[in-house]
Amino acid sequence: CFLHLPRAAPTLTYRPRCLLPLPPPRLRVAASASAPLAAMSTAAQQAVADQKRAVRSDVRRALKALSPDQRASEDLAIQNNILNSSWFKASKRLCAYISCAQLREVDTSKIIAEALSPDSEHDGQAKDIYVPRVEDKNRNMRMFKITAMDDLVKNSMNILEPSPLDASGNAREDVLSASSPVDLFVLPGQAFDRTGRRLGRGGGYYDTFLMRYQELAKEKGWNQPLLVALSYSVQILEEGIIPVNSTDVPIDALVTSSGIIPISPAALERV
């Protein structure tokens, strides 16, 4: 199921529901800044950081207000939308996050199970799937290949992650060392808009990893993976509210309970 939005080339003209009032002009200028951080004044950098904190706070409140039934309904619809997409069916290798209910992330359990299953009703074959493991507090994250949900263990924050070694004591395959490219990244986030802006939780783990993988793909001459984020309805904000800087990696498409919103030319080509 795809959600086709009215467009005025080359930008989307559909303006989503706004959770927050538009920020004051000073913050809106900072939000649209595309210059490298080194070229931004300290005041501009602080304005971006302050607005990001404000957006995260408001979205957290909106997520807490979602009823369990509404979350469950959106979880199922979002996962079905991605599982039925042509680019998921065509993918052979993907990276996906393991959802955490405490963080109110869109559920990915069905996506993971379908990718691991050789009897998948969607494409009839198992996929190579890599999931994240946070290494330290310095934005270092790795993506390890798993072959079953039993490969996951709870970390100190009660979040499921792959252990570096499998049951036989062998090192798991790291996606950065894999011999073949990843087709698809399934990403979490705190807030999104329909121009491709993604706001994470502030750690910078995904942006740092994505930049590393994109550089690796470029060096090897691989096609860049499609970056797809999963979003509850309350996480989609009006254009201009989410501030960005040079280290924020934009997404290619957004998957909601209503359908798939292609954003980049790469995503539009695959619809």
C-alpha positions as CSV (number, residue, x, y, z in Angstrom):
1,C,0.0,0.0,0.0
2,F,1.6,3.3,-1.0
3,L,0.5,6.8,0.0
4,H,0.9,9.1,-3.0
5,L,0.9,12.7,-2.0
6,P,0.3,15.7,-4.2
7,R,3.6,17.1,-5.2
8,A,4.9,20.4,-6.7
9,A,8.2,19.4,-8.2
10,P,10.7,19.1,-6.8
11,T,9.3,19.3,-3.2
12,L,6.3,17.8,-1.5
13,T,3.4,20.3,-1.0
14,Y,1.4,18.2,1.3
15,R,1.8,19.7,4.8
16,P,1.3,17.3,7.6
17,R,-0.5,17.9,10.9
18,C,1.7,19.8,13.3
19,L,2.3,18.6,16.9
20,L,4.2,21.7,17.9
21,P,3.8,25.5,17.2
22,L,6.3,26.7,14.7
23,P,9.5,27.8,16.4
24,P,10.5,31.4,16.6
25,P,12.4,32.9,13.6
26,R,15.8,32.5,15.3
27,L,15.3,28.7,15.7
28,R,13.7,28.3,12.3
29,V,16.8,29.8,10.7
30,A,19.0,27.5,12.7
31,A,16.8,24.5,11.8
32,S,17.4,25.1,8.1
33,A,21.1,25.7,8.3
34,S,23.1,23.4,6.1
35,A,26.5,24.8,6.7
36,P,29.1,22.6,8.5
37,L,29.0,22.8,12.3
38,A,32.4,24.4,12.3
39,A,30.9,27.3,10.2
40,M,28.0,27.8,12.6
41,S,28.2,30.2,15.5
42,T,28.0,28.9,19.0
43,A,24.7,30.6,19.3
44,A,23.3,28.8,16.2
45,Q,24.6,25.5,17.4
46,Q,22.9,26.0,20.8
47,A,19.7,27.0,19.1
48,V,19.7,23.8,17.1
49,A,20.4,21.7,20.2
50,D,17.7,23.5,22.2
51,Q,15.1,23.1,19.5
52,K,15.9,19.4,19.2
53,R,15.4,18.9,22.9
54,A,12.1,20.7,22.7
55,V,10.9,18.6,19.8
56,R,11.9,15.4,21.6
57,S,10.1,16.4,24.7
58,D,6.9,17.2,22.9
59,V,7.0,14.0,20.9
60,R,7.7,11.9,24.0
61,R,4.5,13.3,25.6
62,A,2.5,12.6,22.4
63,L,3.8,9.0,22.4
64,K,2.9,8.5,26.0
65,A,-0.7,9.6,25.2
66,L,-1.1,6.9,22.6
67,S,-3.4,4.1,23.9
68,P,-2.1,0.5,23.9
69,D,-4.8,-0.3,21.3
70,Q,-3.8,2.5,19.0
71,R,-0.1,1.6,19.2
72,A,-0.9,-2.1,18.5
73,S,-3.1,-1.1,15.5
74,E,-0.4,1.2,14.1
75,D,2.4,-1.4,14.8
76,L,0.5,-4.0,12.7
77,A,-0.3,-1.7,9.9
78,I,3.2,-0.3,9.6
79,Q,4.8,-3.7,9.6
80,N,2.4,-5.0,7.0
81,N,3.1,-2.0,4.8
82,I,6.8,-2.6,4.8
83,L,6.5,-6.4,4.4
84,N,4.2,-5.9,1.3
85,S,6.5,-3.3,-0.3
86,S,8.3,-4.2,-3.5
87,W,11.7,-3.1,-2.1
88,F,11.4,-5.3,1.0
89,K,10.4,-8.3,-1.1
90,A,13.3,-7.7,-3.5
91,S,15.9,-7.1,-0.7
92,K,18.4,-9.8,0.0
93,R,20.3,-8.2,2.9
94,L,19.0,-5.6,5.4
95,C,19.8,-3.9,8.6
96,A,16.9,-3.4,11.1
97,Y,16.5,-2.2,14.6
98,I,15.2,-4.4,17.4
99,S,12.2,-2.5,18.8
100,C,12.0,-1.6,22.5
101,A,8.6,-1.1,24.0
102,Q,9.9,1.0,26.9
103,L,11.2,3.5,24.3
104,R,7.9,3.4,22.5
105,E,9.5,2.5,19.2
106,V,7.4,1.1,16.3
107,D,7.4,-2.7,16.7
108,T,9.7,-4.6,14.3
109,S,9.2,-8.2,15.6
110,K,7.1,-9.3,12.6
111,I,9.6,-7.7,10.2
112,I,12.5,-9.5,11.9
113,A,10.6,-12.8,12.0
114,E,9.7,-12.6,8.3
115,A,13.2,-11.8,7.3
116,L,14.6,-14.7,9.2
117,S,12.0,-17.2,8.0
118,P,12.8,-19.3,4.8
119,D,9.0,-20.0,4.6
120,S,8.1,-16.3,4.5
121,E,4.7,-15.7,3.0
122,H,6.1,-12.6,1.4
123,D,9.0,-13.7,-0.7
124,G,9.6,-17.4,0.1
125,Q,13.3,-17.0,1.2
126,A,15.2,-15.9,4.3
127,K,17.2,-12.7,4.1
128,D,20.5,-11.8,5.6
129,I,19.7,-9.5,8.5
130,Y,22.0,-7.4,10.6
131,V,20.9,-5.8,13.9
132,P,22.5,-3.1,16.1
133,R,24.8,-3.5,19.1
134,V,25.9,-0.4,21.0
135,E,29.6,-0.6,21.8
136,D,30.2,2.4,24.0
137,K,28.9,5.9,24.8
138,N,31.0,7.5,22.0
139,R,28.5,6.9,19.1
140,N,30.1,3.5,18.3
141,M,27.5,1.0,17.1
142,R,28.0,-2.2,15.1
143,M,25.5,-4.3,13.1
144,F,25.9,-8.0,13.5
145,K,24.2,-10.8,11.4
146,I,21.7,-13.0,13.3
147,T,20.0,-16.2,12.1
148,A,17.4,-16.5,14.9
149,M,15.8,-14.4,17.6
150,D,17.7,-16.6,20.2
151,D,20.9,-14.8,19.0
152,L,19.7,-11.7,21.0
153,V,20.5,-11.0,24.6
154,K,19.4,-8.2,26.9
155,N,21.9,-5.5,27.6
156,S,22.3,-3.4,30.8
157,M,19.3,-1.2,29.7
158,N,17.1,-4.3,29.1
159,I,17.3,-3.8,25.3
160,L,17.9,-6.8,23.1
161,E,21.2,-6.9,21.2
162,P,23.2,-9.5,19.4
163,S,26.1,-11.0,21.3
164,P,29.5,-10.6,19.4
165,L,30.0,-14.3,19.4
166,D,27.5,-17.0,18.4
167,A,26.7,-20.2,20.4
168,S,29.7,-21.9,19.0
169,G,32.0,-19.1,20.0
170,N,32.6,-17.8,16.5
171,A,32.5,-14.1,15.8
172,R,29.3,-12.9,14.1
173,E,29.6,-11.3,10.7
174,D,29.8,-7.5,11.0
175,V,28.0,-5.7,8.2
176,L,30.9,-3.4,7.7
177,S,33.0,-6.5,6.8
178,A,30.4,-8.2,4.7
179,S,31.3,-9.1,1.1
180,S,27.9,-8.0,-0.3
181,P,26.0,-4.7,0.0
182,V,22.9,-4.1,2.2
183,D,19.8,-3.2,0.2
184,L,17.7,-1.7,3.0
185,F,18.0,0.0,6.4
186,V,14.9,-0.1,8.7
187,L,15.4,2.9,11.1
188,P,13.9,4.1,14.3
189,G,13.6,7.7,15.4
190,Q,11.9,10.2,17.6
191,A,10.4,12.5,15.0
192,F,10.3,12.8,11.2
193,D,8.9,15.0,8.4
194,R,7.9,14.4,4.8
195,T,11.1,16.1,3.5
196,G,13.3,13.3,4.9
197,R,14.4,14.9,8.2
198,R,14.9,12.4,11.0
199,L,15.4,13.3,14.6
200,G,16.9,10.5,16.8
201,R,17.2,10.3,20.5
202,G,20.3,12.4,20.8
203,G,23.1,9.8,20.9
204,G,24.1,10.1,17.3
205,Y,24.6,6.4,16.9
206,Y,22.6,5.9,13.8
207,D,23.7,9.0,12.0
208,T,27.4,8.1,12.7
209,F,26.9,4.5,11.5
210,L,24.9,5.5,8.4
211,M,27.7,7.9,7.3
212,R,30.3,5.1,7.8
213,Y,28.2,2.6,5.7
214,Q,27.5,5.1,3.0
215,E,31.2,5.9,2.7
216,L,32.0,2.2,2.6
217,A,29.4,1.6,-0.2
218,K,30.8,4.5,-2.2
219,E,34.4,3.1,-1.9
220,K,33.3,-0.3,-3.0
221,G,31.1,1.0,-5.8
222,W,27.9,-0.5,-4.4
223,N,24.4,1.0,-4.7
224,Q,23.5,3.0,-1.6
225,P,21.0,1.3,0.6
226,L,17.5,2.6,0.9
227,L,17.0,4.3,4.3
228,V,13.5,3.7,5.5
229,A,12.1,4.9,8.9
230,L,9.0,3.6,10.7
231,S,6.8,6.2,12.3
232,Y,3.7,6.4,14.5
233,S,1.3,9.1,13.3
234,V,2.1,11.5,16.2
235,Q,5.8,11.4,15.2
236,I,5.3,13.1,11.9
237,L,5.8,16.8,12.1
238,E,5.3,19.8,9.9
239,E,8.2,20.8,7.6
240,G,10.6,23.2,9.3
241,I,10.1,22.1,12.9
242,I,12.9,19.5,13.0
243,P,16.3,21.2,13.1
244,V,19.2,19.6,11.3
245,N,22.9,20.0,10.9
246,S,25.6,18.5,8.7
247,T,25.8,15.3,10.7
248,D,22.1,14.4,10.3
249,V,21.5,11.8,7.6
250,P,18.2,12.2,5.7
251,I,15.9,9.2,5.1
252,D,14.6,8.0,1.7
253,A,11.1,7.0,2.8
254,L,8.8,7.0,5.7
255,V,6.5,4.1,6.6
256,T,3.3,4.9,8.5
257,S,0.1,3.1,9.3
258,S,-1.5,4.9,6.3
259,G,1.1,3.8,3.8
260,I,4.6,4.5,2.5
261,I,5.8,8.0,1.8
262,P,8.6,8.0,-0.8
263,I,10.8,11.0,-0.3
264,S,14.1,10.7,-2.2
265,P,14.5,10.0,-6.0
266,A,15.8,6.6,-5.1
267,A,12.7,5.8,-3.1
268,L,10.4,7.2,-5.9
269,E,12.2,5.0,-8.4
270,R,11.4,1.8,-6.4
271,V,7.7,2.6,-5.7
